[in-house]
Amino acid sequence: MELRIPPHEMLARFEDVNIAAPMVRYSKLPFRELVSSYEAHITHTPMILAKEFSRSSSARASDFTTSKSERGIFTMRERRPARTGPIDLDLEANLAHDSVHSGVQVQGALVAQFAATDARTFADACELISPYVDGVDLNCGCPQSWAYQEHIGSYLLRQPETVRDIIRGAHDRCGWNFPVSIKIRVDDDTRCTQRLVETAIQAGASHISIHGRTRHQASTAPVSLSAISFAVSCAKGLVPTVANGDIFTLSDARSIRSETGVDGVMAARGLLANPALFADEGKNGTPDEAVKRFVKLGVGYGLQFGSIHRHVAFMLESRLTRPGMKYLNSLVSTPALLDFLAEIGILDGGPLL
Ligand SMILES: Cc1cc2nc3c(=O)[nH]c(=O)nc-3n(C[C@H](O)[C@H](O)[C@H](O)COP(=O)(O)O)c2cc1C
């Protein structure tokens, strides 16, 4: 029987925890199930507007669907407890041997991300979704101007008291064991990062994900590892931390982990291009099998053609020629897309489902 634990406990207890980032329009059920089959241990829904979600059942139906099979089952290695005192070389060798050979079977975790500007709407949304997820996350990073004007997303980066009230409100409503995390961007003014991280932890944040760009930086700007490390230092080891930004390969994941001292790593665009990025199968680029599996999941779950099409375009971008990409972009139906994938040898032309 696999272990079922909340995301922050997974981060605290196991090595090399990999996370699929929240992505509006993209991190829906079929994509989450796909990346969960390739070593993404924690997945996120796209950002959901808490106000709409709690107000309207049709918004709930369109914003969130889940299935029993979306979480993966993983063999994970327990972290070695920090030891003090003189090192016993025999003991070290035994522990190293044990940690290689004794993996623990762990079920993946699903986190719903909400955008909210006040405690009540966030708590309402959390209460409605809590039976179906393993935790909720407060978006404190969306940089878009409409979001800033609505006082959600990155607006909250400099509103630590509001973040505190939102986290506390969710705990009051859903219980203090219900995990409430936050996802932040770094700030040019490091005092703001420090206040936000410290206040969120005091309010009971379960873990903190840190995107190493400021709200003014485009996704083409390089991520600041030193800014992530600073945020990690503000958490003082009281809760797990996660680094996010510019992870496109397994080796990027390893180096950002070791350079910032985080407990987990989170990828967004890298997983769109290669959903197997965290797995051995993805080390030479997007496996055909991932494209095939995604199309099957998308069709099976009734994902709209436009969404399936965009995902496939992301996955094939690096290997199609310009005319090939142009042709792919011109397709307007699922059967035409399936024919194209069969033509280029990704689908074998047999029945998909
Ligand atoms: C298409 C897209 C949609 C995104 N939607 C969200 C979202 O819903 N919530 C969120 O916190 N961040 C969102 N982001 C930001 C990512 O989660 C992530 O922080 C950012 O892309 C940096 O990671 P990366 O360099 O791995 O792409 C989105 C990014 C992309 C590319």
Ligand as a Chemical Component Dictionary entry (heavy atoms), coordinates in Angstrom:
data_LIG
# 
_chem_comp.id                   LIG 
_chem_comp.type                 NON-POLYMER 
_chem_comp.pdbx_formal_charge   0 
_chem_comp.three_letter_code    LIG 
# 
loop_
_chem_comp_atom.comp_id 
_chem_comp_atom.atom_id 
_chem_comp_atom.alt_atom_id 
_chem_comp_atom.type_symbol 
_chem_comp_atom.charge 
_chem_comp_atom.model_Cartn_x 
_chem_comp_atom.model_Cartn_y 
_chem_comp_atom.model_Cartn_z 
_chem_comp_atom.pdbx_ordinal 
LIG C1  C1  C 0 1.229  29.226 -20.006 1  
LIG C2  C2  C 0 1.569  29.591 -18.591 2  
LIG C3  C3  C 0 0.562  29.706 -17.658 3  
LIG C4  C4  C 0 0.876  30.039 -16.335 4  
LIG N1  N1  N 0 -0.117 30.086 -15.401 5  
LIG C5  C5  C 0 0.206  30.230 -14.078 6  
LIG C6  C6  C 0 -0.771 30.061 -13.061 7  
LIG O1  O1  O 0 -1.927 29.726 -13.321 8  
LIG N2  N2  N 0 -0.367 30.265 -11.767 9  
LIG C7  C7  C 0 0.921  30.573 -11.439 10 
LIG O2  O2  O 0 1.238  30.720 -10.251 11 
LIG N3  N3  N 0 1.859  30.720 -12.383 12 
LIG C8  C8  C 0 1.534  30.523 -13.675 13 
LIG N4  N4  N 0 2.518  30.586 -14.633 14 
LIG C9  C9  C 0 3.914  30.787 -14.205 15 
LIG C10 C10 C 0 4.585  29.426 -13.995 16 
LIG O3  O3  O 0 3.942  28.660 -13.007 17 
LIG C11 C11 C 0 6.064  29.614 -13.609 18 
LIG O4  O4  O 0 6.123  30.303 -12.397 19 
LIG C12 C12 C 0 6.850  30.380 -14.659 20 
LIG O5  O5  O 0 6.500  29.999 -15.970 21 
LIG C13 C13 C 0 8.355  30.170 -14.464 22 
LIG O6  O6  O 0 8.660  28.794 -14.599 23 
LIG P1  P1  P 0 9.349  28.209 -15.932 24 
LIG O7  O7  O 0 10.583 29.024 -16.166 25 
LIG O8  O8  O 0 9.592  26.768 -15.583 26 
LIG O9  O9  O 0 8.367  28.379 -17.059 27 
LIG C14 C14 C 0 2.221  30.284 -15.962 28 
LIG C15 C15 C 0 3.226  30.170 -16.928 29 
LIG C16 C16 C 0 2.925  29.806 -18.216 30 
LIG C17 C17 C 0 4.040  29.676 -19.224 31 
# 
loop_
_chem_comp_bond.comp_id 
_chem_comp_bond.atom_id_1 
_chem_comp_bond.atom_id_2 
_chem_comp_bond.value_order 
_chem_comp_bond.pdbx_ordinal 
LIG C1  C2  SING 1  
LIG C2  C3  SING 2  
LIG C2  C16 DOUB 3  
LIG C3  C4  DOUB 4  
LIG C4  N1  SING 5  
LIG C4  C14 SING 6  
LIG N1  C5  DOUB 7  
LIG C5  C6  SING 8  
LIG C5  C8  SING 9  
LIG C6  O1  DOUB 10 
LIG C6  N2  SING 11 
LIG N2  C7  SING 12 
LIG C7  O2  DOUB 13 
LIG C7  N3  SING 14 
LIG N3  C8  DOUB 15 
LIG C8  N4  SING 16 
LIG N4  C9  SING 17 
LIG N4  C14 SING 18 
LIG C9  C10 SING 19 
LIG C10 O3  SING 20 
LIG C10 C11 SING 21 
LIG C11 O4  SING 22 
LIG C11 C12 SING 23 
LIG C12 O5  SING 24 
LIG C12 C13 SING 25 
LIG C13 O6  SING 26 
LIG O6  P1  SING 27 
LIG P1  O7  DOUB 28 
LIG P1  O8  SING 29 
LIG P1  O9  SING 30 
LIG C14 C15 DOUB 31 
LIG C15 C16 SING 32 
LIG C16 C17 SING 33 
# 
